[in-house]
């Protein structure tokens, strides 16, 4: 099941209809999966649940750009529908959906489970580790100017840092400090 979900997400990311670019499937989402699994192992959480939630957390945004602003809501519903087709246990479906619905830094949610906290943190960790991907997104996809793009990335990095659990911050603190330094140089 997880392999089929992974293939579905990657195919959707590689689609020409994906406004956000193919790097979501080659960089961001796989990194979120990796960090989710690492945190789940560290915190004794359900690895299967966080892996599924990580693969599906941005699925709605790449599937339909009109859903971008509310992709956390649409993504939770899509995950429920998809997982029910696999006869995945309903109690686990609800944990996956809750994690997806609450993963965004710009739309703070109410984390009911450690798996939800893990997904939000892993998403944030990927933003910090892959800050050059955010820069690419700001300039190539959003078509922002130099200052506007740098400001957008700086705000995204700060939101990401603020939504992370302490265990996640410990894992990416050096990268966070480095990107903050680089972004601050433009103001000198």
C-alpha positions as CSV (number, residue, x, y, z in Angstrom):
1,X,0.0,0.0,0.0
2,X,2.7,2.5,0.9
3,X,4.6,1.8,-2.3
4,X,1.4,2.4,-4.3
5,X,0.8,5.7,-2.4
6,X,4.4,6.8,-3.0
7,X,4.0,6.1,-6.8
8,X,0.7,8.0,-6.9
9,X,2.2,11.0,-5.3
10,X,5.4,11.0,-7.4
11,X,3.4,10.6,-10.6
12,X,1.2,13.5,-9.6
13,X,4.3,15.6,-8.8
14,X,5.7,14.7,-12.2
15,X,2.5,15.7,-14.0
16,X,2.7,18.8,-16.3
17,X,-0.5,19.9,-14.5
18,X,1.5,20.3,-11.2
19,X,1.9,24.1,-10.9
20,X,4.4,23.8,-8.1
21,X,7.1,22.0,-10.0
22,X,8.5,18.4,-10.0
23,X,10.9,19.0,-7.1
24,X,8.1,18.4,-4.6
25,X,8.4,14.7,-5.6
26,X,12.1,14.6,-5.8
27,X,13.1,16.8,-2.9
28,X,10.5,18.0,-0.4
29,X,8.1,15.1,0.0
30,X,10.8,12.4,0.2
31,X,12.6,14.5,2.8
32,X,9.5,14.9,4.9
33,X,9.1,11.1,4.7
34,X,12.7,10.6,5.9
35,X,12.4,13.0,8.8
36,X,9.0,11.6,9.8
37,X,10.4,8.1,10.1
38,X,13.5,9.3,12.0
39,X,11.3,11.3,14.5
40,X,8.8,8.4,14.8
41,X,11.7,6.0,15.7
42,X,13.1,8.5,18.2
43,X,9.7,9.2,19.8
44,X,8.3,5.7,19.6
45,X,5.4,6.7,17.4
46,X,3.6,4.7,14.7
47,X,6.1,4.7,11.8
48,X,3.5,3.4,9.2
49,X,1.1,6.3,10.0
50,X,3.7,9.0,9.8
51,X,5.1,7.6,6.5
52,X,1.7,7.5,4.9
53,X,0.9,11.0,6.2
54,X,4.2,12.3,5.0
55,X,3.7,10.9,1.4
56,X,0.2,12.5,1.3
57,X,0.7,15.8,3.2
58,X,1.0,18.0,0.1
59,X,-0.8,15.6,-2.4
60,X,-3.8,17.9,-2.7
61,X,-1.7,20.9,-3.5
62,X,0.1,19.2,-6.4
63,X,-3.0,17.5,-7.6
64,X,-5.0,20.7,-7.9
65,X,-3.5,24.2,-7.5
66,X,-6.9,25.6,-6.8
67,X,-6.7,23.7,-3.5
68,X,-3.4,25.1,-2.5
69,X,-4.6,27.5,0.2
70,X,-6.6,24.8,1.8
71,X,-4.5,21.8,0.7
72,X,-4.3,20.6,4.3
73,X,-8.1,20.2,4.4
74,X,-8.4,18.7,1.0
75,X,-5.4,16.5,1.6
76,X,-7.0,15.1,4.8
77,X,-10.2,14.2,2.9
78,X,-8.3,12.7,0.0
79,X,-6.2,10.6,2.4
80,X,-9.3,9.3,4.1
81,X,-10.9,8.3,0.7
82,X,-7.7,6.7,-0.5
83,X,-6.9,4.7,2.7
84,X,-10.5,3.4,2.9
85,X,-10.0,1.9,-0.6
86,X,-7.2,-0.1,1.0
87,X,-9.4,-1.1,4.0
88,X,-6.9,0.6,6.2
89,X,-8.1,0.6,9.9
90,X,-10.4,3.6,10.5
91,X,-8.7,4.7,13.7
92,X,-5.4,4.9,11.8
93,X,-7.1,6.7,8.9
94,X,-8.2,9.4,11.4
95,X,-4.7,9.8,12.8
96,X,-3.3,10.2,9.2
97,X,-6.0,12.7,8.3
98,X,-5.5,14.7,11.5
99,X,-1.7,14.9,10.9
100,X,-2.2,16.1,7.3
101,X,-4.9,18.7,8.4
102,X,-2.5,20.1,11.0
103,X,0.8,20.1,9.2
104,X,1.0,23.7,8.1
105,X,2.9,26.5,9.8
106,X,0.9,29.2,8.2
107,X,-2.4,27.6,9.4
108,X,-1.6,26.4,12.9
109,X,-3.7,23.4,13.9
110,X,-4.4,21.4,17.0
111,X,-2.1,18.4,17.3
112,X,-4.0,15.6,18.9
113,X,-1.3,12.9,18.5
114,X,2.5,12.6,18.4
115,X,2.2,11.6,14.8
116,X,0.6,14.9,14.0
117,X,3.4,16.8,15.7
118,X,6.0,14.7,13.9
119,X,4.5,15.4,10.5
120,X,4.4,19.2,11.1
121,X,8.0,19.1,12.4
122,X,9.2,16.9,9.5
123,X,7.6,19.3,7.0
124,X,9.4,22.2,8.7
125,X,12.7,20.3,8.8
126,X,12.5,19.7,5.1
127,X,12.0,23.5,4.5
128,X,15.1,24.3,6.5
129,X,17.3,21.5,5.2
130,X,16.3,22.3,1.6
131,X,16.2,26.1,1.8
132,X,17.6,26.3,-1.7
133,X,14.4,24.6,-2.8
134,X,12.4,27.4,-1.2
135,X,14.5,30.0,-3.0
136,X,13.9,28.2,-6.3
137,X,10.2,28.1,-5.5
138,X,10.1,31.8,-4.6
139,X,11.9,33.0,-7.7
140,X,11.1,30.4,-10.4
141,X,7.6,29.4,-9.5
142,X,6.1,32.4,-7.6
143,X,8.2,34.8,-9.8
144,X,9.0,37.0,-6.8
145,X,11.7,39.8,-7.1
146,X,15.0,39.6,-5.2
147,X,13.9,41.3,-1.9
148,X,10.4,40.0,-2.0
149,X,11.6,36.4,-2.6
150,X,14.2,36.6,0.2
151,X,11.6,38.0,2.6
152,X,9.1,35.2,1.7
153,X,11.8,32.5,2.3
154,X,12.8,34.2,5.6
155,X,9.2,34.2,6.8
156,X,8.7,30.6,5.7
157,X,11.9,29.5,7.5
158,X,10.8,31.3,10.7
159,X,7.3,29.7,10.6
160,X,8.9,26.4,10.0
161,X,11.3,26.8,13.0
162,X,8.4,27.9,15.2
163,X,6.3,24.9,14.5
164,X,8.9,22.3,15.2
165,X,9.1,20.1,18.3
166,X,12.4,20.3,20.3
167,X,13.7,17.0,19.0
168,X,13.3,18.2,15.5
169,X,15.0,21.6,16.2
170,X,18.0,19.7,17.7
171,X,18.4,17.8,14.4
172,X,18.4,20.9,12.1
173,X,19.6,23.7,14.4
174,X,22.9,24.2,12.5
175,X,21.1,24.5,9.1
176,X,18.6,26.9,10.6
177,X,21.3,29.2,11.9
178,X,23.2,29.0,8.6
179,X,20.2,29.9,6.4
180,X,19.2,32.7,8.8
181,X,22.7,34.1,8.5
182,X,22.7,33.9,4.7
183,X,19.3,35.6,4.5
184,X,20.4,38.3,7.0
185,X,23.3,39.3,4.7
186,X,21.0,41.0,2.2
187,X,20.2,43.6,4.8
188,X,23.8,44.7,5.3
